[in-house]
Amino acid sequence: MNQILEVFNMGLLQNTLRSATPVVLAAMGGLLTEHAGIMNIGMDGMILMGAFVAVAVSFTLSSAALGVVAAVAMGILVGLFFALFVVKLKSDEFIIGMALNTFAGALTVYLLRSIFGVKGTFSDKGIVGLPKIHLDFLDHIPFLGPLLNDNSVFVYVTWVLVFLTWLFLYRTPYGFWMRAAGEHPQSLETAGVSPVKMKFLASVLCGIFCGFAGAHLSLGYLTMFTEGMSGDRGFIAFACVLFGMANPPKVFLAALLFGFLQALGLRLQSVGVPADLTSIIPYASTVLMMVYVVVSGNKKKKKG
């Protein structure tokens, strides 16, 4: 009984929010490209480069805010690069996405060793992390106080961004045009709106979201950079997009499920469950998500 209470406590819920945040952010970007008709599996590389740039700038300029700005700028550049090859040059999106992930992994390792002279992990007191938010009035609320206080600013910003993404997609002309670019590009062009521009916009916005995710990972969730620290979160975010049918609230819940399972794995380690076993849990859930999506899709085709 004591071991169960040690696992299922407030710490599990707090870690769920923190673990889910980078996945939610990347998934919000991924669902935009999905609506625009682009399969973006290069999000993992976008997150990784955003995380590295955020730490490098934060350390160099002693500013977490400038680190976030740099991560966003990197996301925009990578988003434009991705759109150039996929949208403009009609390259295979799968190959470009995988190439981007491989390039990001190799580039960050090279820069880590050549700029900071370290292997594996760069951690220094000079890295300025994102501030933790503490609201005094929440201290008087039994459950919400411990859960919502003392989190990175991105944990709270993410909830707002989920709502804004939904608002953008379903309540603005640009959101309508972006969805039309993926579903009916010829009709959109007939209406005088360029599907290419909408696809470029979706790719750039995805880069921005992934930049946020990377900045949260290296300056909010941790205050360091580790080789490969994106941890396949880009792929997991893509699975959440498919599982949630590219609908912001549903994708958010799917990402929360991943965050819960990852946090549960970490808590289980504290009661003696082998780390090799617990580390499989979130990835196994991702595979189950994909199986569900495929089976559901086949059922719909048969009914149709």
FINU-341566 format. One record per residue (C-alpha): y, x, z; residue in three letters; residue number from 1. Coordinates in nm, 2 decimals. Last residue first. Layout:
REM FINU-341566
c2: Y&c1: X&c3: Z&tilo: Ala&marba: NUM
...
END
This chain:
REM FINU-341566
c2: 0.37&c1: -1.77&c3: -4.67&tilo: Gly&marba: 304
c2: 0.12&c1: -1.82&c3: -4.39&tilo: Lys&marba: 303
c2: -0.07&c1: -1.51&c3: -4.50&tilo: Lys&marba: 302
c2: 0.25&c1: -1.31&c3: -4.52&tilo: Lys&marba: 301
c2: 0.36&c1: -1.42&c3: -4.18&tilo: Lys&marba: 300
c2: 0.03&c1: -1.31&c3: -4.03&tilo: Lys&marba: 299
c2: 0.05&c1: -0.97&c3: -4.20&tilo: Asn&marba: 298
c2: 0.40&c1: -0.92&c3: -4.05&tilo: Gly&marba: 297
c2: 0.28&c1: -1.02&c3: -3.70&tilo: Ser&marba: 296
c2: 0.00&c1: -0.77&c3: -3.73&tilo: Val&marba: 295
c2: 0.23&c1: -0.49&c3: -3.85&tilo: Val&marba: 294
c2: 0.49&c1: -0.56&c3: -3.58&tilo: Val&marba: 293
c2: 0.23&c1: -0.58&c3: -3.30&tilo: Tyr&marba: 292
c2: 0.07&c1: -0.25&c3: -3.42&tilo: Val&marba: 291
c2: 0.42&c1: -0.09&c3: -3.41&tilo: Met&marba: 290
c2: 0.49&c1: -0.21&c3: -3.06&tilo: Met&marba: 289
c2: 0.14&c1: -0.09&c3: -2.95&tilo: Leu&marba: 288
c2: 0.22&c1: 0.26&c3: -3.09&tilo: Val&marba: 287
c2: 0.55&c1: 0.26&c3: -2.89&tilo: Thr&marba: 286
c2: 0.36&c1: 0.15&c3: -2.57&tilo: Ser&marba: 285
c2: 0.13&c1: 0.45&c3: -2.62&tilo: Ala&marba: 284
c2: 0.44&c1: 0.67&c3: -2.65&tilo: Tyr&marba: 283
c2: 0.58&c1: 0.54&c3: -2.32&tilo: Pro&marba: 282
c2: 0.25&c1: 0.58&c3: -2.13&tilo: Ile&marba: 281
c2: 0.14&c1: 0.92&c3: -2.27&tilo: Ile&marba: 280
c2: 0.35&c1: 1.12&c3: -2.02&tilo: Ser&marba: 279
c2: 0.16&c1: 0.96&c3: -1.73&tilo: Thr&marba: 278
c2: -0.17&c1: 1.11&c3: -1.84&tilo: Leu&marba: 277
c2: -0.06&c1: 1.47&c3: -1.89&tilo: Asp&marba: 276
c2: 0.15&c1: 1.44&c3: -1.57&tilo: Ala&marba: 275
c2: -0.17&c1: 1.38&c3: -1.36&tilo: Pro&marba: 274
c2: -0.14&c1: 1.09&c3: -1.11&tilo: Val&marba: 273
c2: -0.08&c1: 1.23&c3: -0.77&tilo: Gly&marba: 272
c2: 0.16&c1: 0.98&c3: -0.61&tilo: Val&marba: 271
c2: 0.48&c1: 1.15&c3: -0.73&tilo: Ser&marba: 270
c2: 0.34&c1: 1.16&c3: -1.08&tilo: Gln&marba: 269
c2: 0.32&c1: 0.78&c3: -1.08&tilo: Leu&marba: 268
c2: 0.70&c1: 0.77&c3: -1.04&tilo: Arg&marba: 267
c2: 0.75&c1: 0.98&c3: -1.36&tilo: Leu&marba: 266
c2: 0.52&c1: 0.75&c3: -1.56&tilo: Gly&marba: 265
c2: 0.70&c1: 0.44&c3: -1.42&tilo: Leu&marba: 264
c2: 1.03&c1: 0.58&c3: -1.54&tilo: Ala&marba: 263
c2: 0.89&c1: 0.62&c3: -1.89&tilo: Gln&marba: 262
c2: 0.74&c1: 0.27&c3: -1.88&tilo: Leu&marba: 261
c2: 1.07&c1: 0.12&c3: -1.75&tilo: Phe&marba: 260
c2: 1.27&c1: 0.30&c3: -2.02&tilo: Gly&marba: 259
c2: 1.04&c1: 0.18&c3: -2.29&tilo: Phe&marba: 258
c2: 1.07&c1: -0.18&c3: -2.17&tilo: Leu&marba: 257
c2: 1.45&c1: -0.14&c3: -2.15&tilo: Leu&marba: 256
c2: 1.44&c1: -0.03&c3: -2.52&tilo: Ala&marba: 255
c2: 1.25&c1: -0.34&c3: -2.61&tilo: Ala&marba: 254
c2: 1.50&c1: -0.55&c3: -2.42&tilo: Leu&marba: 253
c2: 1.79&c1: -0.39&c3: -2.60&tilo: Phe&marba: 252
c2: 1.62&c1: -0.45&c3: -2.94&tilo: Val&marba: 251
c2: 1.59&c1: -0.81&c3: -2.85&tilo: Lys&marba: 250
c2: 1.96&c1: -0.83&c3: -2.76&tilo: Pro&marba: 249
c2: 2.07&c1: -0.64&c3: -3.07&tilo: Pro&marba: 248
c2: 1.84&c1: -0.82&c3: -3.33&tilo: Asn&marba: 247
c2: 1.69&c1: -0.56&c3: -3.56&tilo: Ala&marba: 246
c2: 1.35&c1: -0.75&c3: -3.55&tilo: Met&marba: 245
c2: 1.31&c1: -0.64&c3: -3.18&tilo: Gly&marba: 244
c2: 0.98&c1: -0.47&c3: -3.26&tilo: Phe&marba: 243
c2: 1.13&c1: -0.30&c3: -3.57&tilo: Leu&marba: 242
c2: 1.44&c1: -0.18&c3: -3.39&tilo: Val&marba: 241
c2: 1.23&c1: -0.08&c3: -3.09&tilo: Cys&marba: 240
c2: 1.01&c1: 0.13&c3: -3.31&tilo: Ala&marba: 239
c2: 1.32&c1: 0.30&c3: -3.46&tilo: Phe&marba: 238
c2: 1.44&c1: 0.38&c3: -3.10&tilo: Ala&marba: 237
c2: 1.10&c1: 0.53&c3: -3.02&tilo: Ile&marba: 236
c2: 1.13&c1: 0.75&c3: -3.33&tilo: Phe&marba: 235
c2: 1.48&c1: 0.86&c3: -3.22&tilo: Gly&marba: 234
c2: 1.36&c1: 0.91&c3: -2.87&tilo: Arg&marba: 233
c2: 1.11&c1: 1.17&c3: -3.00&tilo: Asp&marba: 232
c2: 1.19&c1: 1.39&c3: -2.69&tilo: Gly&marba: 231
c2: 1.56&c1: 1.43&c3: -2.77&tilo: Ser&marba: 230
c2: 1.53&c1: 1.74&c3: -2.55&tilo: Met&marba: 229
c2: 1.37&c1: 1.94&c3: -2.83&tilo: Gly&marba: 228
c2: 1.50&c1: 2.27&c3: -2.69&tilo: Glu&marba: 227
c2: 1.67&c1: 2.19&c3: -2.36&tilo: Thr&marba: 226
c2: 2.04&c1: 2.15&c3: -2.30&tilo: Phe&marba: 225
c2: 2.19&c1: 2.10&c3: -1.96&tilo: Met&marba: 224
c2: 2.37&c1: 1.85&c3: -1.74&tilo: Thr&marba: 223
c2: 2.10&c1: 1.58&c3: -1.73&tilo: Leu&marba: 222
c2: 2.12&c1: 1.20&c3: -1.78&tilo: Tyr&marba: 221
c2: 2.49&c1: 1.22&c3: -1.83&tilo: Gly&marba: 220
c2: 2.59&c1: 1.55&c3: -2.01&tilo: Leu&marba: 219
c2: 2.28&c1: 1.64&c3: -2.21&tilo: Ser&marba: 218
c2: 2.12&c1: 1.30&c3: -2.26&tilo: Leu&marba: 217
c2: 2.44&c1: 1.10&c3: -2.26&tilo: His&marba: 216
c2: 2.59&c1: 1.32&c3: -2.52&tilo: Ala&marba: 215
c2: 2.28&c1: 1.28&c3: -2.74&tilo: Gly&marba: 214
c2: 2.29&c1: 0.91&c3: -2.71&tilo: Ala&marba: 213
c2: 2.66&c1: 0.90&c3: -2.79&tilo: Phe&marba: 212
c2: 2.60&c1: 1.11&c3: -3.10&tilo: Gly&marba: 211
c2: 2.31&c1: 0.88&c3: -3.20&tilo: Cys&marba: 210
c2: 2.56&c1: 0.59&c3: -3.18&tilo: Phe&marba: 209
c2: 2.81&c1: 0.78&c3: -3.40&tilo: Ile&marba: 208
c2: 2.54&c1: 0.88&c3: -3.65&tilo: Gly&marba: 207
c2: 2.43&c1: 0.51&c3: -3.68&tilo: Cys&marba: 206
c2: 2.79&c1: 0.41&c3: -3.74&tilo: Leu&marba: 205
c2: 2.80&c1: 0.67&c3: -4.02&tilo: Val&marba: 204
c2: 2.48&c1: 0.54&c3: -4.18&tilo: Ser&marba: 203
c2: 2.60&c1: 0.18&c3: -4.16&tilo: Ala&marba: 202
c2: 2.93&c1: 0.27&c3: -4.32&tilo: Leu&marba: 201
c2: 2.76&c1: 0.45&c3: -4.60&tilo: Phe&marba: 200
c2: 2.53&c1: 0.15&c3: -4.66&tilo: Lys&marba: 199
c2: 2.84&c1: -0.07&c3: -4.66&tilo: Met&marba: 198
c2: 3.01&c1: 0.16&c3: -4.91&tilo: Lys&marba: 197
c2: 2.71&c1: 0.15&c3: -5.14&tilo: Val&marba: 196
c2: 2.69&c1: -0.23&c3: -5.12&tilo: Pro&marba: 195
c2: 3.04&c1: -0.24&c3: -5.27&tilo: Ser&marba: 194
c2: 3.21&c1: -0.57&c3: -5.22&tilo: Val&marba: 193
c2: 3.35&c1: -0.77&c3: -5.51&tilo: Gly&marba: 192
c2: 3.14&c1: -1.09&c3: -5.47&tilo: Ala&marba: 191
c2: 2.92&c1: -0.98&c3: -5.76&tilo: Thr&marba: 190
c2: 2.85&c1: -0.66&c3: -5.56&tilo: Glu&marba: 189
c2: 2.74&c1: -0.87&c3: -5.27&tilo: Leu&marba: 188
c2: 2.51&c1: -1.08&c3: -5.49&tilo: Ser&marba: 187
c2: 2.36&c1: -0.76&c3: -5.63&tilo: Gln&marba: 186
c2: 2.30&c1: -0.61&c3: -5.28&tilo: Pro&marba: 185
c2: 2.11&c1: -0.92&c3: -5.15&tilo: His&marba: 184
c2: 1.92&c1: -0.83&c3: -4.83&tilo: Glu&marba: 183
c2: 2.03&c1: -0.48&c3: -4.74&tilo: Gly&marba: 182
c2: 2.39&c1: -0.50&c3: -4.86&tilo: Ala&marba: 181
c2: 2.40&c1: -0.86&c3: -4.75&tilo: Ala&marba: 180
c2: 2.35&c1: -0.75&c3: -4.39&tilo: Arg&marba: 179
c2: 2.63&c1: -0.50&c3: -4.42&tilo: Met&marba: 178
c2: 2.85&c1: -0.76&c3: -4.59&tilo: Trp&marba: 177
c2: 2.79&c1: -1.01&c3: -4.30&tilo: Phe&marba: 176
c2: 2.87&c1: -0.74&c3: -4.04&tilo: Gly&marba: 175
c2: 3.18&c1: -0.64&c3: -4.23&tilo: Tyr&marba: 174
c2: 3.29&c1: -1.01&c3: -4.24&tilo: Pro&marba: 173
c2: 3.27&c1: -1.04&c3: -3.86&tilo: Thr&marba: 172
c2: 3.07&c1: -1.27&c3: -3.63&tilo: Arg&marba: 171
c2: 2.70&c1: -1.19&c3: -3.68&tilo: Tyr&marba: 170
c2: 2.68&c1: -0.81&c3: -3.72&tilo: Leu&marba: 169
c2: 3.00&c1: -0.71&c3: -3.54&tilo: Phe&marba: 168
c2: 2.95&c1: -0.95&c3: -3.24&tilo: Leu&marba: 167
c2: 2.59&c1: -0.83&c3: -3.20&tilo: Trp&marba: 166
c2: 2.71&c1: -0.47&c3: -3.21&tilo: Thr&marba: 165
c2: 2.99&c1: -0.55&c3: -2.96&tilo: Leu&marba: 164
c2: 2.73&c1: -0.71&c3: -2.72&tilo: Phe&marba: 163
c2: 2.51&c1: -0.40&c3: -2.74&tilo: Val&marba: 162
c2: 2.81&c1: -0.18&c3: -2.71&tilo: Leu&marba: 161
c2: 2.92&c1: -0.34&c3: -2.38&tilo: Val&marba: 160
c2: 2.58&c1: -0.28&c3: -2.23&tilo: Trp&marba: 159
c2: 2.59&c1: 0.08&c3: -2.35&tilo: Thr&marba: 158
c2: 2.93&c1: 0.14&c3: -2.19&tilo: Val&marba: 157
c2: 2.77&c1: 0.08&c3: -1.85&tilo: Tyr&marba: 156
c2: 2.49&c1: 0.33&c3: -1.88&tilo: Val&marba: 155
c2: 2.73&c1: 0.56&c3: -2.07&tilo: Phe&marba: 154
c2: 2.95&c1: 0.61&c3: -1.76&tilo: Val&marba: 153
c2: 2.66&c1: 0.78&c3: -1.59&tilo: Ser&marba: 152
c2: 2.52&c1: 0.59&c3: -1.29&tilo: Asn&marba: 151
c2: 2.63&c1: 0.60&c3: -0.93&tilo: Asp&marba: 150
c2: 2.62&c1: 0.23&c3: -0.86&tilo: Asn&marba: 149
c2: 2.43&c1: -0.04&c3: -1.05&tilo: Leu&marba: 148
c2: 2.10&c1: -0.04&c3: -0.88&tilo: Leu&marba: 147
c2: 2.21&c1: 0.06&c3: -0.53&tilo: Pro&marba: 146
c2: 2.47&c1: -0.22&c3: -0.52&tilo: Gly&marba: 145
c2: 2.29&c1: -0.48&c3: -0.72&tilo: Leu&marba: 144
c2: 2.02&c1: -0.53&c3: -0.46&tilo: Phe&marba: 143
c2: 2.20&c1: -0.57&c3: -0.13&tilo: Pro&marba: 142
c2: 2.56&c1: -0.65&c3: -0.24&tilo: Ile&marba: 141
c2: 2.81&c1: -0.49&c3: 0.00&tilo: His&marba: 140
c2: 2.80&c1: -0.15&c3: -0.17&tilo: Asp&marba: 139
c2: 2.90&c1: -0.33&c3: -0.50&tilo: Leu&marba: 138
c2: 3.26&c1: -0.36&c3: -0.37&tilo: Phe&marba: 137
c2: 3.29&c1: 0.02&c3: -0.36&tilo: Asp&marba: 136
c2: 3.22&c1: 0.07&c3: -0.73&tilo: Leu&marba: 135
c2: 3.08&c1: 0.41&c3: -0.81&tilo: His&marba: 134
c2: 3.07&c1: 0.55&c3: -1.16&tilo: Ile&marba: 133
c2: 2.92&c1: 0.89&c3: -1.22&tilo: Lys&marba: 132
c2: 3.13&c1: 1.12&c3: -1.44&tilo: Pro&marba: 131
c2: 2.99&c1: 1.29&c3: -1.74&tilo: Leu&marba: 130
c2: 2.89&c1: 1.65&c3: -1.69&tilo: Gly&marba: 129
c2: 3.11&c1: 1.96&c3: -1.72&tilo: Val&marba: 128
c2: 2.89&c1: 2.26&c3: -1.81&tilo: Ile&marba: 127
c2: 3.04&c1: 2.57&c3: -1.64&tilo: Gly&marba: 126
c2: 2.78&c1: 2.56&c3: -1.37&tilo: Lys&marba: 125
c2: 2.53&c1: 2.67&c3: -1.64&tilo: Asp&marba: 124
c2: 2.20&c1: 2.54&c3: -1.78&tilo: Ser&marba: 123
c2: 2.07&c1: 2.64&c3: -2.13&tilo: Phe&marba: 122
c2: 1.70&c1: 2.58&c3: -2.16&tilo: Thr&marba: 121
c2: 1.42&c1: 2.71&c3: -2.39&tilo: Gly&marba: 120
c2: 1.55&c1: 3.05&c3: -2.48&tilo: Lys&marba: 119
c2: 1.88&c1: 3.20&c3: -2.39&tilo: Val&marba: 118
c2: 2.14&c1: 3.41&c3: -2.56&tilo: Gly&marba: 117
c2: 2.42&c1: 3.15&c3: -2.55&tilo: Phe&marba: 116
c2: 2.54&c1: 3.17&c3: -2.91&tilo: Ile&marba: 115
c2: 2.24&c1: 3.33&c3: -3.09&tilo: Ser&marba: 114
c2: 1.96&c1: 3.18&c3: -2.88&tilo: Arg&marba: 113
c2: 2.10&c1: 2.83&c3: -2.85&tilo: Leu&marba: 112
c2: 2.22&c1: 2.84&c3: -3.20&tilo: Leu&marba: 111
c2: 1.87&c1: 2.92&c3: -3.34&tilo: Tyr&marba: 110
c2: 1.70&c1: 2.66&c3: -3.13&tilo: Val&marba: 109
c2: 1.96&c1: 2.40&c3: -3.22&tilo: Thr&marba: 108
c2: 1.91&c1: 2.48&c3: -3.59&tilo: Leu&marba: 107
c2: 1.53&c1: 2.46&c3: -3.59&tilo: Ala&marba: 106
c2: 1.52&c1: 2.12&c3: -3.42&tilo: Gly&marba: 105
c2: 1.80&c1: 1.98&c3: -3.63&tilo: Ala&marba: 104
c2: 1.64&c1: 2.10&c3: -3.95&tilo: Phe&marba: 103
c2: 1.30&c1: 1.95&c3: -3.87&tilo: Thr&marba: 102
c2: 1.46&c1: 1.61&c3: -3.78&tilo: Asn&marba: 101
c2: 1.68&c1: 1.62&c3: -4.09&tilo: Leu&marba: 100
c2: 1.38&c1: 1.70&c3: -4.31&tilo: Ala&marba: 99
c2: 1.19&c1: 1.41&c3: -4.16&tilo: Met&marba: 98
c2: 1.48&c1: 1.17&c3: -4.24&tilo: Gly&marba: 97
c2: 1.53&c1: 1.31&c3: -4.59&tilo: Ile&marba: 96
c2: 1.16&c1: 1.27&c3: -4.66&tilo: Ile&marba: 95
c2: 1.15&c1: 0.91&c3: -4.53&tilo: Phe&marba: 94
c2: 1.47&c1: 0.82&c3: -4.71&tilo: Glu&marba: 93
c2: 1.34&c1: 0.93&c3: -5.05&tilo: Asp&marba: 92
c2: 1.65&c1: 1.05&c3: -5.24&tilo: Ser&marba: 91
c2: 1.87&c1: 0.80&c3: -5.43&tilo: Lys&marba: 90
c2: 2.16&c1: 1.06&c3: -5.47&tilo: Leu&marba: 89
c2: 2.42&c1: 0.82&c3: -5.34&tilo: Lys&marba: 88
c2: 2.23&c1: 0.62&c3: -5.09&tilo: Val&marba: 87
c2: 1.97&c1: 0.85&c3: -4.95&tilo: Val&marba: 86
c2: 2.12&c1: 1.20&c3: -5.01&tilo: Phe&marba: 85
c2: 2.48&c1: 1.11&c3: -4.94&tilo: Leu&marba: 84
c2: 2.39&c1: 0.87&c3: -4.67&tilo: Ala&marba: 83
c2: 2.21&c1: 1.13&c3: -4.47&tilo: Phe&marba: 82
c2: 2.50&c1: 1.38&c3: -4.50&tilo: Phe&marba: 81
c2: 2.75&c1: 1.11&c3: -4.41&tilo: Leu&marba: 80
c2: 2.55&c1: 1.03&c3: -4.10&tilo: Gly&marba: 79
c2: 2.52&c1: 1.40&c3: -4.02&tilo: Val&marba: 78
c2: 2.89&c1: 1.44&c3: -4.03&tilo: Leu&marba: 77
c2: 2.96&c1: 1.13&c3: -3.83&tilo: Ile&marba: 76
c2: 2.71&c1: 1.23&c3: -3.57&tilo: Gly&marba: 75
c2: 2.87&c1: 1.57&c3: -3.54&tilo: Met&marba: 74
c2: 3.21&c1: 1.41&c3: -3.48&tilo: Ala&marba: 73
c2: 3.05&c1: 1.18&c3: -3.22&tilo: Val&marba: 72
c2: 2.90&c1: 1.48&c3: -3.04&tilo: Ala&marba: 71
c2: 3.23&c1: 1.66&c3: -3.06&tilo: Ala&marba: 70
c2: 3.41&c1: 1.36&c3: -2.90&tilo: Val&marba: 69
c2: 3.14&c1: 1.35&c3: -2.63&tilo: Val&marba: 68
c2: 3.20&c1: 1.72&c3: -2.55&tilo: Gly&marba: 67
c2: 3.57&c1: 1.66&c3: -2.56&tilo: Leu&marba: 66
c2: 3.52&c1: 1.40&c3: -2.28&tilo: Ala&marba: 65
c2: 3.30&c1: 1.63&c3: -2.08&tilo: Ala&marba: 64
c2: 3.57&c1: 1.90&c3: -2.07&tilo: Ser&marba: 63
c2: 3.54&c1: 2.26&c3: -1.97&tilo: Ser&marba: 62
c2: 3.64&c1: 2.38&c3: -2.32&tilo: Leu&marba: 61
c2: 3.34&c1: 2.61&c3: -2.38&tilo: Thr&marba: 60
c2: 3.09&c1: 2.44&c3: -2.15&tilo: Phe&marba: 59
c2: 3.18&c1: 2.09&c3: -2.26&tilo: Ser&marba: 58
c2: 3.19&c1: 2.20&c3: -2.63&tilo: Val&marba: 57
c2: 2.84&c1: 2.36&c3: -2.62&tilo: Ala&marba: 56
c2: 2.69&c1: 2.08&c3: -2.41&tilo: Val&marba: 55
c2: 2.82&c1: 1.80&c3: -2.64&tilo: Ala&marba: 54
c2: 2.72&c1: 2.00&c3: -2.95&tilo: Val&marba: 53
c2: 2.36&c1: 2.04&c3: -2.83&tilo: Phe&marba: 52
c2: 2.32&c1: 1.67&c3: -2.74&tilo: Ala&marba: 51
c2: 2.47&c1: 1.55&c3: -3.07&tilo: Gly&marba: 50
c2: 2.24&c1: 1.78&c3: -3.26&tilo: Met&marba: 49
c2: 1.94&c1: 1.64&c3: -3.08&tilo: Leu&marba: 48
c2: 2.04&c1: 1.28&c3: -3.12&tilo: Ile&marba: 47
c2: 2.10&c1: 1.32&c3: -3.49&tilo: Met&marba: 46
c2: 1.76&c1: 1.49&c3: -3.53&tilo: Gly&marba: 45
c2: 1.59&c1: 1.20&c3: -3.35&tilo: Asp&marba: 44
c2: 1.78&c1: 0.96&c3: -3.57&tilo: Met&marba: 43
c2: 1.63&c1: 1.09&c3: -3.89&tilo: Gly&marba: 42
c2: 1.38&c1: 0.80&c3: -3.91&tilo: Ile&marba: 41
c2: 1.65&c1: 0.58&c3: -4.09&tilo: Asn&marba: 40
c2: 1.49&c1: 0.32&c3: -4.30&tilo: Met&marba: 39
c2: 1.79&c1: 0.19&c3: -4.50&tilo: Ile&marba: 38
c2: 1.84&c1: -0.17&c3: -4.61&tilo: Gly&marba: 37
c2: 2.18&c1: -0.23&c3: -4.46&tilo: Ala&marba: 36
c2: 2.02&c1: -0.44&c3: -4.18&tilo: His&marba: 35
c2: 1.80&c1: -0.14&c3: -4.10&tilo: Glu&marba: 34
c2: 2.10&c1: 0.09&c3: -4.10&tilo: Thr&marba: 33
c2: 2.26&c1: -0.13&c3: -3.84&tilo: Leu&marba: 32
c2: 1.94&c1: -0.16&c3: -3.64&tilo: Leu&marba: 31
c2: 1.92&c1: 0.22&c3: -3.62&tilo: Gly&marba: 30
c2: 2.27&c1: 0.25&c3: -3.47&tilo: Gly&marba: 29
c2: 2.19&c1: 0.01&c3: -3.20&tilo: Met&marba: 28
c2: 1.85&c1: 0.18&c3: -3.16&tilo: Ala&marba: 27
c2: 2.02&c1: 0.51&c3: -3.09&tilo: Ala&marba: 26
c2: 2.23&c1: 0.37&c3: -2.81&tilo: Leu&marba: 25
c2: 1.93&c1: 0.17&c3: -2.66&tilo: Val&marba: 24
c2: 1.71&c1: 0.48&c3: -2.67&tilo: Val&marba: 23
c2: 1.98&c1: 0.69&c3: -2.50&tilo: Pro&marba: 22
c2: 2.02&c1: 0.42&c3: -2.22&tilo: Thr&marba: 21
c2: 1.66&c1: 0.35&c3: -2.15&tilo: Ala&marba: 20
c2: 1.59&c1: 0.65&c3: -1.93&tilo: Ser&marba: 19
c2: 1.90&c1: 0.58&c3: -1.72&tilo: Arg&marba: 18
c2: 1.84&c1: 0.21&c3: -1.67&tilo: Leu&marba: 17
c2: 1.47&c1: 0.26&c3: -1.60&tilo: Thr&marba: 16
c2: 1.55&c1: 0.55&c3: -1.36&tilo: Asn&marba: 15
c2: 1.75&c1: 0.31&c3: -1.15&tilo: Gln&marba: 14
c2: 1.47&c1: 0.05&c3: -1.16&tilo: Leu&marba: 13
c2: 1.21&c1: 0.30&c3: -1.05&tilo: Leu&marba: 12
c2: 1.44&c1: 0.44&c3: -0.77&tilo: Gly&marba: 11
c2: 1.47&c1: 0.09&c3: -0.63&tilo: Met&marba: 10
c2: 1.10&c1: 0.08&c3: -0.55&tilo: Asn&marba: 9
c2: 0.77&c1: 0.03&c3: -0.73&tilo: Phe&marba: 8
c2: 0.62&c1: 0.38&c3: -0.70&tilo: Val&marba: 7
c2: 0.65&c1: 0.45&c3: -0.33&tilo: Glu&marba: 6
c2: 0.58&c1: 0.09&c3: -0.25&tilo: Leu&marba: 5
c2: 0.25&c1: 0.12&c3: -0.43&tilo: Ile&marba: 4
c2: 0.17&c1: 0.45&c3: -0.25&tilo: Gln&marba: 3
c2: 0.24&c1: 0.28&c3: 0.09&tilo: Asn&marba: 2
c2: 0.00&c1: 0.00&c3: 0.00&tilo: Met&marba: 1
END
